[in-house]
Amino acid sequence: MKKKSIQSMTAEKILSSEDFQRCIGFHGHICPGLAIGFQAARVLMRWIGVERSPDEELVATVETDACGADAIQVMTGCTFGKGNFIFKNHGKHAFSLSDRKQGKTVRVCLRPDALPNHSQHLSLFEKVRNEQATAEEIKLFKQLREERLQNILDAEPESLFTIEEISADIPPQARITESEVCERCGEPTMINHLQKVEAQNVCIPCARRLFESKPR
């Protein structure tokens, strides 16, 4: 797959850009993870040759529930509510984008050597979050976080990731599905999510409870 270049932007320009500010507003704070997702989205959209999706033209898949996933939603326009944002719990900073019209999918994954070792940053993060950090440790944590953020945003986006075009099953567009009442809990449930258990149409949580209550 031929490599395509992305217009270079300094960290300063990115931080003040409307796109990144929208990511911060959606996510709630600025952090290195959000920056990773932002840069990943830039790479994916440039390699496929698309702009932000107003509806379901694109499908995004994230392999992490970390901060970067929020930037992917904001930048691509793919969301859970539209059915074109897919979460796979793989624990990787890996993101894919599919274009329905082209039938093309590109996946990026953070390179293992993309960023300096951040074990100290993580250990300090735990102390800060648990309110166990000293004033000096808080200061150091903020310094390390800022350095990490700058490194991500100053880098050429393509240098941060492995990039590949992959074969992927692009899901159909979202459908409006009727609901029926679960015969156990009485809550309206999409009919394609009801299960037949002991001659009753029940929702998934009720089906699990019935299964767990059976003697083994």
KOLTIPA-346588 format. One record per residue (C-alpha): x, y, z; residue in one letter. Coordinates in Angstrom, 3 decimals, always signed. Layout:
BEGIN
+----------+----------+----------+-------+
:        X :        Y :        Z : nukol :
+----------+----------+----------+-------+
:        X :        Y :        Z :     A :
...
+----------+----------+----------+-------+
This chain:
BEGIN
+----------+----------+----------+-------+
:        X :        Y :        Z : nukol :
+----------+----------+----------+-------+
:   +0.000 :   +0.000 :   +0.000 :     M :
:   +1.518 :   +3.303 :   -1.062 :     K :
:   +2.321 :   +5.617 :   +1.799 :     K :
:   +0.618 :   +9.017 :   +1.801 :     K :
:   +1.994 :  +12.008 :   +3.642 :     S :
:   +0.085 :  +14.072 :   +6.182 :     I :
:   +0.475 :  +17.803 :   +6.435 :     Q :
:   +2.892 :  +18.522 :   +9.272 :     S :
:   +1.541 :  +20.430 :  +12.272 :     M :
:   +3.410 :  +21.465 :  +15.382 :     T :
:   +2.071 :  +20.575 :  +18.808 :     A :
:   +1.274 :  +24.239 :  +19.352 :     E :
:   -0.887 :  +24.404 :  +16.213 :     K :
:   -2.664 :  +21.155 :  +17.049 :     I :
:   -3.425 :  +22.255 :  +20.609 :     L :
:   -5.066 :  +25.434 :  +19.326 :     S :
:   -6.868 :  +23.773 :  +16.421 :     S :
:  -10.642 :  +23.509 :  +16.356 :     E :
:  -10.488 :  +19.734 :  +15.836 :     D :
:   -8.348 :  +19.083 :  +18.887 :     F :
:  -10.351 :  +21.477 :  +21.017 :     Q :
:  -13.499 :  +19.542 :  +20.078 :     R :
:  -11.765 :  +16.332 :  +21.196 :     C :
:  -10.878 :  +17.904 :  +24.548 :     I :
:  -14.415 :  +19.201 :  +24.991 :     G :
:  -15.891 :  +15.770 :  +24.320 :     F :
:  -13.386 :  +13.842 :  +26.429 :     H :
:  -13.300 :  +16.309 :  +29.306 :     G :
:   -9.548 :  +16.837 :  +29.648 :     H :
:   -6.314 :  +16.824 :  +27.699 :     I :
:   -3.988 :  +13.823 :  +27.975 :     C :
:   -1.477 :  +11.755 :  +25.956 :     P :
:   -4.072 :   +9.066 :  +25.231 :     G :
:   -6.381 :  +11.587 :  +23.601 :     L :
:   -3.459 :  +12.792 :  +21.486 :     A :
:   -2.760 :   +9.232 :  +20.320 :     I :
:   -6.347 :   +8.853 :  +19.151 :     G :
:   -6.238 :  +12.243 :  +17.437 :     F :
:   -3.103 :  +11.365 :  +15.500 :     Q :
:   -4.483 :   +7.924 :  +14.646 :     A :
:   -7.641 :   +9.483 :  +13.213 :     A :
:   -5.579 :  +11.862 :  +11.067 :     R :
:   -3.626 :   +8.942 :   +9.622 :     V :
:   -6.692 :   +6.799 :   +8.976 :     L :
:   -8.702 :   +9.535 :   +7.307 :     M :
:   -5.804 :  +10.627 :   +5.105 :     R :
:   -4.933 :   +7.089 :   +3.987 :     W :
:   -8.525 :   +6.300 :   +3.063 :     I :
:   -9.107 :   +9.765 :   +1.634 :     G :
:  -12.232 :  +10.702 :   +3.574 :     V :
:  -13.568 :  +13.515 :   +5.705 :     E :
:  -15.651 :  +13.372 :   +8.883 :     R :
:  -18.745 :  +11.202 :   +8.511 :     S :
:  -22.053 :  +13.069 :   +8.996 :     P :
:  -24.012 :   +9.804 :   +9.019 :     D :
:  -22.961 :   +6.162 :   +8.547 :     E :
:  -20.591 :   +6.516 :   +5.592 :     E :
:  -17.652 :   +5.386 :   +7.726 :     L :
:  -17.214 :   +2.649 :  +10.334 :     V :
:  -14.595 :   +2.960 :  +13.078 :     A :
:  -13.288 :   +0.074 :  +15.163 :     T :
:  -11.258 :   +0.640 :  +18.329 :     V :
:   -9.350 :   -2.078 :  +20.167 :     E :
:   -9.124 :   -0.151 :  +23.434 :     T :
:  -11.458 :   +1.653 :  +25.792 :     D :
:   -8.697 :   +4.151 :  +26.637 :     A :
:   -8.855 :   +7.904 :  +26.023 :     C :
:   -7.923 :   +7.706 :  +22.344 :     G :
:  -11.264 :   +6.103 :  +21.518 :     A :
:  -12.997 :   +9.409 :  +22.233 :     D :
:  -10.821 :  +11.275 :  +19.737 :     A :
:  -11.654 :   +8.669 :  +17.105 :     I :
:  -15.369 :   +9.321 :  +17.611 :     Q :
:  -14.997 :  +13.087 :  +17.394 :     V :
:  -12.678 :  +13.114 :  +14.393 :     M :
:  -14.412 :  +10.454 :  +12.282 :     T :
:  -18.020 :  +11.149 :  +13.262 :     G :
:  -18.536 :   +7.458 :  +14.039 :     C :
:  -20.535 :   +6.870 :  +17.234 :     T :
:  -22.180 :   +4.064 :  +19.196 :     F :
:  -25.573 :   +5.668 :  +18.670 :     G :
:  -25.257 :   +5.496 :  +14.888 :     K :
:  -24.056 :   +1.905 :  +15.011 :     G :
:  -20.823 :   +2.659 :  +13.173 :     N :
:  -18.465 :   +2.652 :  +16.152 :     F :
:  -17.281 :   -0.817 :  +17.181 :     I :
:  -15.382 :   -1.691 :  +20.354 :     F :
:  -13.166 :   -4.779 :  +20.554 :     K :
:  -11.637 :   -5.328 :  +23.976 :     N :
:   -8.115 :   -6.235 :  +22.821 :     H :
:   -6.217 :   -3.815 :  +25.055 :     G :
:   -4.277 :   -2.326 :  +22.130 :     K :
:   -3.836 :   +1.224 :  +20.901 :     H :
:   -5.149 :   +0.018 :  +17.551 :     A :
:   -7.808 :   +1.688 :  +15.447 :     F :
:   -9.423 :   +0.874 :  +12.109 :     S :
:  -11.531 :   +2.907 :   +9.733 :     L :
:  -13.719 :   +1.557 :   +6.933 :     S :
:  -15.290 :   +3.447 :   +4.064 :     D :
:  -18.515 :   +1.787 :   +2.895 :     R :
:  -18.361 :   +3.383 :   -0.565 :     K :
:  -14.821 :   +2.216 :   -1.335 :     Q :
:  -15.116 :   -1.037 :   +0.593 :     G :
:  -11.711 :   -0.211 :   +2.065 :     K :
:  -10.454 :   -0.606 :   +5.645 :     T :
:   -7.189 :   +0.733 :   +7.081 :     V :
:   -5.855 :   -0.237 :  +10.513 :     R :
:   -3.200 :   +1.529 :  +12.570 :     V :
:   -1.509 :   +0.320 :  +15.743 :     C :
:   +0.816 :   +2.276 :  +18.024 :     L :
:   +4.400 :   +1.166 :  +17.481 :     R :
:   +6.116 :   -0.349 :  +20.540 :     P :
:   +8.996 :   +2.100 :  +20.114 :     D :
:   +6.846 :   +5.134 :  +19.279 :     A :
:   +7.147 :   +6.673 :  +22.731 :     L :
:   +9.714 :   +6.599 :  +25.541 :     P :
:   +9.153 :   +4.147 :  +28.373 :     N :
:   +6.422 :   +5.537 :  +30.581 :     H :
:   +6.571 :   +3.239 :  +33.634 :     S :
:   +7.423 :   +6.214 :  +35.888 :     Q :
:   +4.525 :   +8.188 :  +34.409 :     H :
:   +2.130 :   +5.312 :  +35.133 :     L :
:   +3.324 :   +4.756 :  +38.680 :     S :
:   +2.976 :   +8.456 :  +39.427 :     L :
:   -0.465 :   +8.480 :  +37.807 :     F :
:   -1.648 :   +5.847 :  +40.288 :     E :
:   -0.318 :   +7.893 :  +43.204 :     K :
:   -1.925 :  +11.088 :  +41.944 :     V :
:   -5.264 :   +9.401 :  +41.285 :     R :
:   -5.286 :   +7.810 :  +44.736 :     N :
:   -4.276 :  +11.134 :  +46.335 :     E :
:   -1.078 :   +9.607 :  +47.705 :     Q :
:   +1.386 :  +11.745 :  +45.756 :     A :
:   +3.581 :  +14.407 :  +47.329 :     T :
:   +3.721 :  +17.933 :  +45.903 :     A :
:   +7.011 :  +17.070 :  +44.196 :     E :
:   +5.552 :  +13.886 :  +42.691 :     E :
:   +2.534 :  +15.790 :  +41.380 :     I :
:   +4.848 :  +18.331 :  +39.779 :     K :
:   +6.938 :  +15.563 :  +38.185 :     L :
:   +3.827 :  +13.755 :  +36.958 :     F :
:   +2.547 :  +16.894 :  +35.235 :     K :
:   +5.959 :  +17.461 :  +33.680 :     Q :
:   +6.165 :  +13.892 :  +32.337 :     L :
:   +2.586 :  +14.056 :  +31.028 :     R :
:   +3.308 :  +17.326 :  +29.247 :     E :
:   +6.492 :  +15.901 :  +27.689 :     E :
:   +4.625 :  +12.812 :  +26.525 :     R :
:   +1.844 :  +14.919 :  +25.049 :     L :
:   +4.331 :  +17.135 :  +23.214 :     Q :
:   +6.174 :  +14.109 :  +21.821 :     N :
:   +2.955 :  +12.656 :  +20.415 :     I :
:   +1.726 :  +15.875 :  +18.862 :     L :
:   +5.109 :  +16.958 :  +17.490 :     D :
:   +5.731 :  +13.584 :  +15.835 :     A :
:   +4.942 :  +12.881 :  +12.196 :     E :
:   +1.652 :  +11.024 :  +12.694 :     P :
:   +2.639 :   +8.143 :  +10.419 :     E :
:   +5.816 :   +7.534 :  +12.440 :     S :
:   +3.737 :   +6.633 :  +15.503 :     L :
:   +1.867 :   +3.707 :  +13.964 :     F :
:   +2.109 :   +0.612 :  +11.850 :     T :
:   -0.322 :   +1.116 :   +8.978 :     I :
:   -1.983 :   -1.552 :   +6.873 :     E :
:   -4.965 :   -2.045 :   +4.623 :     E :
:   -6.926 :   -5.031 :   +5.884 :     I :
:   -9.911 :   -7.139 :   +4.907 :     S :
:  -12.783 :   -6.449 :   +7.246 :     A :
:  -16.445 :   -7.305 :   +7.492 :     D :
:  -18.105 :   -3.909 :   +7.282 :     I :
:  -21.368 :   -4.160 :   +9.234 :     P :
:  -24.647 :   -3.206 :   +7.561 :     P :
:  -26.130 :   +0.160 :   +8.291 :     Q :
:  -28.146 :   +0.463 :  +11.487 :     A :
:  -31.768 :   -0.668 :  +11.403 :     R :
:  -34.739 :   +0.510 :  +13.440 :     I :
:  -35.878 :   -2.596 :  +15.286 :     T :
:  -39.186 :   -3.100 :  +17.052 :     E :
:  -39.264 :   -3.962 :  +20.748 :     S :
:  -41.247 :   -6.477 :  +22.714 :     E :
:  -41.619 :   -6.860 :  +26.457 :     V :
:  -39.341 :   -9.363 :  +28.174 :     C :
:  -41.585 :  -11.972 :  +29.786 :     E :
:  -39.441 :  -12.035 :  +32.934 :     R :
:  -38.620 :   -8.427 :  +33.840 :     C :
:  -41.243 :   -6.634 :  +31.770 :     G :
:  -38.782 :   -4.240 :  +30.144 :     E :
:  -39.070 :   -3.391 :  +26.411 :     P :
:  -36.278 :   -5.150 :  +24.506 :     T :
:  -35.318 :   -5.154 :  +20.823 :     M :
:  -36.811 :   -8.313 :  +19.349 :     I :
:  -33.486 :   -9.376 :  +17.819 :     N :
:  -32.014 :   -9.418 :  +21.346 :     H :
:  -34.697 :  -11.582 :  +22.944 :     L :
:  -33.893 :  -15.214 :  +23.646 :     Q :
:  -36.231 :  -18.167 :  +24.008 :     K :
:  -35.669 :  -19.718 :  +27.436 :     V :
:  -38.092 :  -22.177 :  +29.011 :     E :
:  -40.756 :  -21.220 :  +26.455 :     A :
:  -40.424 :  -17.531 :  +27.319 :     Q :
:  -39.026 :  -14.633 :  +25.286 :     N :
:  -36.548 :  -13.032 :  +27.657 :     V :
:  -33.855 :  -10.349 :  +27.502 :     C :
:  -30.167 :  -11.213 :  +27.736 :     I :
:  -29.742 :  -10.342 :  +31.471 :     P :
:  -32.789 :  -12.441 :  +32.384 :     C :
:  -31.516 :  -15.314 :  +30.240 :     A :
:  -28.213 :  -15.193 :  +32.124 :     R :
:  -29.953 :  -15.178 :  +35.495 :     R :
:  -32.076 :  -18.157 :  +34.494 :     L :
:  -29.000 :  -20.032 :  +33.336 :     F :
:  -27.058 :  -19.238 :  +36.504 :     E :
:  -29.951 :  -20.342 :  +38.717 :     S :
:  -30.110 :  -23.798 :  +37.170 :     K :
:  -28.590 :  -26.572 :  +39.312 :     P :
:  -25.353 :  -28.009 :  +37.951 :     R :
+----------+----------+----------+-------+
